[in-house]
Amino acid sequence: MTAQYPVARPRRLRRSPALRRMVAGTRLHAADLILPAFVKEGIAEPQPVASMPGVVQHTRDSLRKAAHEAAEAGVGGIILFGIPAVKDARGSAADDPDGILQVALRDVNAEVGDAVVVMADTCLDEFTDNGHCGILTPSGDVDNDATLERYASIAVAQAAAGSQMVAPSGMMDGQVGAIRSALDGAGYANVPILAYSAKYASAFFGPFRDAAECAPQFGDRSSHQQDPAGPLEEALREVRLDLAEGADIVMVKPALAYLDVITRMRDEVDVPVAAYQVSGEYAMVEAAAANGWVDRDRMIMESLVAIKRAGADLILTYWATEVARRI
């Protein structure tokens, strides 16, 4: 820098909305946004999620409508979470061709075609009667390798139902490799994998567990999700392992509390980086806004810009359709 005040005046480029817009270093695009959506078997009307104002458990019909609205707004993708009427220890509904998630995938594909990337969460917690992400041992621990077999079967069922991308979220060691091998062997070599590579055992997930009805019946997920106080190198190691196993996109979850992880990941990899603006982030803004404590619209946009600026190419957010219309 050569000039100093009073010659140098950074405020010159902030004087008007047009100037600020012209020189903005971070820009959101509708295609960057992915809408998470919940669909529940056996309900006649959408069911509001009390801890996530504005979010519902969809019926098949209301999900089709939500997908259509997202496509019209220019949203890049929609990721589906299914809630079956019957759950068991194996999560049998997760890979049932007639299970709610597979039915919903076919519905949404029929509604939006190629206008939106239709994808599915590839996990077991919404489908098991114990709320855990995998098959349990007799002592109640998650059996990593037995769970990989289930994930592989689920991914193939989702691809067969038309999922254009699968998103393993269980944080099992080797999950990406197991799914990639299964998809390739079943003739779905072109289906990409969005890997939840750095998913933390976070308190920010609470409202999601209401929406997906997947709170663990005992214990927690600290044995497989990353420790929030763990070293950054652990997250980067997980990313490298996922890429070596065939991940096409890697993700950090949650987003705002882990902006440093997003930045380091973006610096490290040569594939798209996604970040999940999770239920707790959503619920805090909505609750504060309902009390008149914050400017809701500004806070939504500021939080998304922060995630984008940190390095996320894609953002999963419950505000995807609303924000896509706004920008």
For each residue, the residues with C-beta under 8 A, 3 or more apart:
1: 4 8
2:
3: 7 8
4: 1 7 8
5: 8 9
6: 9
7: 3 4
8: 1 3 4 5
9: 5 6 12
10: 13 14
11: 14 15
12: 9 15
13: 10 19 20 23
14: 10 11 19 20
15: 11 12 19
16: 19 20
17: 20 21
18: 21 22
19: 13 14 15 16 22 23
20: 13 14 16 17 23 24
21: 17 18 24
22: 18 19
23: 13 19 20
24: 20 21 27
25: 309
26: 305 308 309
27: 24 308
28: 32 33 301 304 305 308 323 327
29: 32 33 327
30: 33 73 74 75 76 323 324 327
31: 74 75 76
32: 28 29 76 308 312 313 314 315
33: 28 29 30 75 76 77 314 315 316 317 320 323 324
34: 75 76 77 78 79 117 119 274 314 315 316 317 320
35: 66 70 75 77 78 79 316 317 318 320 321
36: 78 79 81 276 316 317 318
37: 58 63 66 67 78 79 80 81
38: 49 55 56 57 58 80 81 82 83 211 212
39: 57 58 59 60 63 80 81 82 83 100 101 104
40: 43 47 57 58 59 82 83 100 213
41: 82 83 84 85 93 99 100
42: 85
43: 40 46 47 57 59
44: 59
45: 59 62
46: 43 56 57 58 59 62
47: 40 43 56 57
48: 53 55 56
49: 38 52 55 56 57 207 210 211
50: 210
51: 206 207 210 211 279 283
52: 49 55 207 208 210 211 279 282 283 286 318
53: 48 283 286 287 290
54: 286 318
55: 38 48 49 52 211 282 318
56: 38 46 47 48 49 62
57: 38 39 40 43 46 47 49 83 211
58: 37 38 39 40 46 62 63 66
59: 39 40 43 44 45 46 62 63
60: 39 63 64 103 104 107
61: 64 65
62: 45 46 56 58 59 65 66
63: 37 39 58 59 60 66 67 80 104 107 108
64: 60 61 67 68 107 108 110 111
65: 61 62 68 69
66: 35 37 58 62 63 69 70 78 321
67: 37 63 64 70 71 78 108 111 112 116 118
68: 64 65 71 72 111 112
69: 65 66 72 73 321
70: 35 66 67 73 75 78 112 116 320 321 324
71: 67 68 74 75 111 112 115 116
72: 68 69
73: 30 69 70 320 321 324 325
74: 30 31 71 324
75: 30 31 33 34 35 70 71 78 116 320 321 324
76: 30 31 32 33 34 116 117 314
77: 33 34 35 116 117 118 119 165 314
78: 34 35 36 37 66 67 70 75 108 112 116 117 118 119
79: 34 35 36 37 119 120 121 167 316
80: 37 38 39 63 101 104 105 108 118 119 120 121
81: 36 37 38 39 101 121 126 211 212
82: 38 39 40 41 93 94 99 100 101 104 120 126 127
83: 38 39 40 41 57 100 126 212 213
84: 41 87 93 94 99 100 101 126 127
85: 41 42 100
86: 93
87: 84 91 93 127 128 129
88: 91 92 128 129
89: 128 129 130 135 136
90: 128 135 150
91: 87 88 94 124 126 127 128 150
92: 88 95 96 127
93: 41 82 84 86 87 96 99 100 101 127
94: 82 84 91 99 101 123 124 126 127 150 154 157
95: 92 99 150 153 154 156 157
96: 92 93 99 102 157
97: 102 157 160 161
98: 102 103
99: 41 82 84 93 94 95 96 102 103 157
100: 39 40 41 82 83 84 85 93 103 104
101: 39 80 81 82 84 93 94 104 105 120 158 161
102: 96 97 98 99 105 106 157 158 160 161
103: 60 98 99 100 106 107 161
104: 39 60 63 80 82 100 101 107 108
105: 80 101 102 108 109 118 120 158 161 162 163
106: 102 103 109 110 161 162
107: 60 63 64 103 104 110 111
108: 63 64 67 78 80 104 105 111 112 116 118
109: 105 106 112 113 118 162 164
110: 64 106 107 113
111: 64 67 68 71 107 108
112: 67 68 70 71 78 108 109 115 116 118
113: 109 110
114:
115: 71 112
116: 67 70 71 75 76 77 78 108 112
117: 34 76 77 78 164 165
118: 67 77 78 80 105 108 109 112 162 163 164 165
119: 34 77 78 79 80 163 164 165 166 167 194
120: 79 80 82 101 105 158 161 163 165 166 167
121: 79 80 81 126 167 169
122: 151 154 155 158 166 167 168 169 170 179
123: 94 126 133 151 154 168 169 170
124: 91 94 127 128 132 133 134 135 147 150 151 154 170
125: 128 131 132 133 170 212 214 216
126: 81 82 83 84 91 94 121 123 212 213 214
127: 82 84 87 91 92 93 94 124
128: 87 88 89 90 91 124 125 131 132 133
129: 87 88 89 217
130: 89 136 216 217 218
131: 125 128 209 214 215 216 217
132: 124 125 128 136 142 216 217 219 221
133: 123 124 125 128 142 147 169 170 171 172 221 224
134: 124 142 143 144 146 147 150 170 172 224
135: 89 90 124 142 143 146 147 150
136: 89 130 132 140 141 142 143
137: 140 141 142 143
138:
139:
140: 136 137 218 219
141: 136 137 223
142: 132 133 134 135 136 137 147 172 223 224
143: 134 135 136 137 146 147
144: 134 147 148 172 173 174 224
145: 148 149 174
146: 134 135 143 149 150
147: 124 133 134 135 142 143 144 150 151 170 172 175
148: 144 145 151 152 172 174 175 178
149: 145 146 152 153 178
150: 90 91 94 95 124 134 135 146 147 153 154
151: 122 123 124 147 148 154 155 168 170 172 175 178 179
152: 148 149 155 156 178 179 181 182
153: 95 149 150 156 157 182
154: 94 95 122 123 124 150 151 157 158
155: 122 151 152 158 159 166 168 179 182 183 191
156: 95 152 153 159 160 182 183 186 188
157: 94 95 96 97 99 102 153 154 160 161
158: 101 102 105 120 122 154 155 161 163 166
159: 155 156 162 163 166 183 186 188 191
160: 97 102 156 157 186 188
161: 97 101 102 103 105 106 120 157 158
162: 105 106 109 118 159
163: 105 118 119 120 158 159 166 191
164: 109 117 118 119 191
165: 77 117 118 119 120 191 192 193 194 248 249
166: 119 120 122 155 158 159 163 179 183 191 192 193 194
167: 79 119 120 121 122 193 194 195 196 251
168: 122 123 151 155 172 175 176 179 193 195 196
169: 121 122 123 133 196 199 253
170: 122 123 124 125 133 134 147 151 175 196 224
171: 133 175 196 199 221 224 225 226
172: 133 134 142 144 147 148 151 168 175 224
173: 144 241
174: 144 145 148 177 178 245
175: 147 148 151 168 170 171 172 178 179 195
176: 168 179 180 193 195 241 242 245 246 247
177: 174 180 181 245 246
178: 148 149 151 152 174 175 181 182
179: 122 151 152 155 166 168 175 176 182 183 193
180: 176 177 183 184 193 245 246
181: 152 177 178 184 185
182: 152 153 155 156 178 179 185 186
183: 155 156 159 166 179 180 186 188 189 191 193
184: 180 181 188 189
185: 181 182
186: 156 159 160 182 183
187:
188: 156 159 160 183 184 191
189: 183 184
190:
191: 155 159 163 164 165 166 183 188
192: 165 166 248 249
193: 165 166 167 168 176 179 180 183 246 247 248 249
194: 119 165 166 167 247 248 249 250 251 274
195: 167 168 175 176 242 247 249 250 251
196: 167 168 169 170 171 199 251 253 276
197: 235 238 239 242 247 250 251 252 265
198: 226 235 238 239 250 251 252 253 258 261 265
199: 169 171 196 225 226 251 252 253
200: 225 226 227 228 253 254 257 258
201: 220 221 222 225 226 227 228
202: 205 225 228 253 254 257 278 280
203: 206 280
204: 254 257 278 279 280 281
205: 202 208 209 254 278 279 280
206: 51 203 209 210 279 280 283
207: 49 51 52 210 211 279 280 282 283
208: 52 205 211 212 214 278 279 280
209: 131 205 206 212 213 214 215
210: 49 50 51 52 206 207 213 215
211: 38 49 51 52 55 57 81 207 208 279
212: 38 81 83 125 126 208 209
213: 40 83 126 209 210
214: 125 126 131 208 209
215: 131 209 210
216: 125 130 131 132 219 220 221
217: 129 130 131 132
218: 130 140
219: 132 140 216
220: 201 216
221: 132 133 171 201 216 224 225
222: 201 225 227
223: 141 142
224: 133 134 142 144 170 171 172 221
225: 171 199 200 201 202 221 222
226: 171 198 199 200 201 230 234 235 238
227: 200 201 222 230 234
228: 200 201 202 257
229:
230: 226 227 234 235
231: 234
232: 235 236 260 261 264
233: 236 237
234: 226 227 230 231 237 238
235: 197 198 226 230 232 238 239 252 261 264 265
236: 232 233 239 240 264 265 268
237: 233 234 240 241
238: 197 198 226 234 235 241 242
239: 197 198 235 236 242 243 250 265 268 269
240: 236 237 243 244 268
241: 173 176 237 238 244 245
242: 176 195 197 238 239 245 247 250
243: 239 240 246 247 250 269 271
244: 240 241
245: 174 176 177 180 241 242
246: 176 177 180 193 243
247: 176 193 194 195 197 242 243 250 271
248: 165 192 193 194 271 272
249: 165 192 193 194 195 271 272 273 274 314
250: 194 195 197 198 239 242 243 247 265 269 271 272 273 274
251: 167 194 195 196 197 198 199 273 274 275 276 316
252: 197 198 199 235 255 258 261 262 265 273 274 275 276 312
253: 169 196 198 199 200 202 258 275 276 278
254: 200 202 204 205 257 258 276 277 278 280 281
255: 252 258 259 262 275 276 277 278 281 307 312 315
256: 259 277 281 303 306 307
257: 200 202 204 228 254
258: 198 200 252 253 254 255 261 262 275
259: 255 256 262 263 306 307 310
260: 232 263 264 310
261: 198 232 235 252 258 264 265
262: 252 255 258 259 265 266 273 275 307 310 311 312
263: 259 260 266 267 310 311
264: 232 235 236 260 261 267 268
265: 197 198 235 236 239 250 252 261 262 268 269 273 311
266: 262 263 269 273 310 311 312 313
267: 263 264 311
268: 236 239 240 264 265
269: 239 243 250 265 266 273
270:
271: 243 247 248 249 250
272: 248 249 250 313 314
273: 249 250 251 252 262 265 266 269 311 312 313 314
274: 34 194 249 250 251 252 312 313 314 315 316
275: 251 252 253 255 258 262 307 310 312 314 315 316
276: 36 196 251 252 253 254 255 315 316
277: 254 255 256 281 282 303 304 307 315 316 317 318 319
278: 202 204 205 208 253 254 255 281 282
279: 51 52 204 205 206 207 208 211 282 283 318
280: 202 203 204 205 206 207 208 254 283 284
281: 204 254 255 256 277 278 284 285 303
282: 52 55 207 277 278 279 285 286 317 318 319
283: 51 52 53 206 207 279 280 286 287
284: 280 281 287 288
285: 281 282 288 289 294 296 299 300 303
286: 52 53 54 282 283 289 290 296
287: 53 283 284 290 291
288: 284 285 291 293 294 299
289: 285 286 292 293 294 295 296 299
290: 53 286 287
291: 287 288
292: 289
293: 288 289
294: 285 288 289 298 299
295: 289 298 299
296: 285 286 289 299 300
297: 300 301 326
298: 294 295 301 302
299: 285 288 289 294 295 296 302 303
300: 285 296 297 303 304 319 322 323
301: 28 297 298 304 305 323 326
302: 298 299 305 306
303: 256 277 281 285 299 300 306 307
304: 28 277 300 301 307 308 315 317 319 323
305: 26 28 301 302 308 309
306: 256 259 302 303 309 310
307: 255 256 259 262 275 277 303 304 310 312 315
308: 26 27 28 32 304 305 312 315
309: 25 26 305 306
310: 259 260 262 263 266 275 306 307
311: 262 263 265 266 267 273
312: 32 252 255 262 266 273 274 275 307 308 315
313: 32 266 272 273 274
314: 32 33 34 76 77 249 272 273 274 275
315: 32 33 34 255 274 275 276 277 304 307 308 312 320
316: 33 34 35 36 79 251 274 275 276 277 320
317: 33 34 35 36 277 282 304 320 323
318: 35 36 52 54 55 277 279 282
319: 277 282 300 304 322 323
320: 33 34 35 70 73 75 315 316 317 323 324
321: 35 66 69 70 73 75 324 325
322: 300 319 325 326
323: 28 30 33 300 301 304 317 319 320 326 327
324: 30 33 70 73 74 75 320 321 327
325: 73 321 322
326: 297 301 322 323
327: 28 29 30 323 324
